[in-house]
Amino acid sequence: MSLRLAHIVFQTNNLEGMRDFYLALLGAKVVFENDMMCFITYDDEHHRVAFMRVPSGSNERPPNSVGLMHSAFTFPDLTMLLDRYRELKAGGINPTAPIQHGPTTSIYYRDPDGCLAELQIDNFDSAQAATDYMHSEAYVNDPLGPVFDPDRMYDAYKGGQTLSTLLTREWAAECSQEPSAIARLSGMPDM
């Protein structure tokens, strides 16, 4: 069986804000939109992300509540991930949590409804190698990894630092930032 994730749909009171955020975040385009819904895509699929406005409105999501924590989108390489980071930053969209997980280098953003959207690259050549890393002592002891400085990563990358160095937790730990990954992801920085 070759099952693939087709799309994600967000229920929202802020259709326009969510649409604009994800259009910028993903470099996407609108496929269909009316007063109740909007479908967007960033590739050849007819829609990857959608937003639905409930006629009677929805309750606001309290921080740290159950439900969707985040969606994740994979870029093919570090250049594209860092270029997107810089484009978003220039447009006033700043990350919530840039984290070196080990299997991935990830930059999380909080959308207008409070959900996280992860932009990432895979750090291993195969899914099996990433899975093997997830069974290592380093990962078991710290499954989230350190928060890193994406500007410093960009400068190091453009300055010629090798990917084999930049895509390690050791490099990220050298420029690790507070608050911690769990505090940033939970939306509760006083943890």
Summary of the structure (lengths in Angstrom):
residues: 191
radius of gyration: 17.4
end to end distance: 41.9
largest distance: 54.1
contacts: 529
relative contact order: 0.14
helix: 32%
strand: 23%
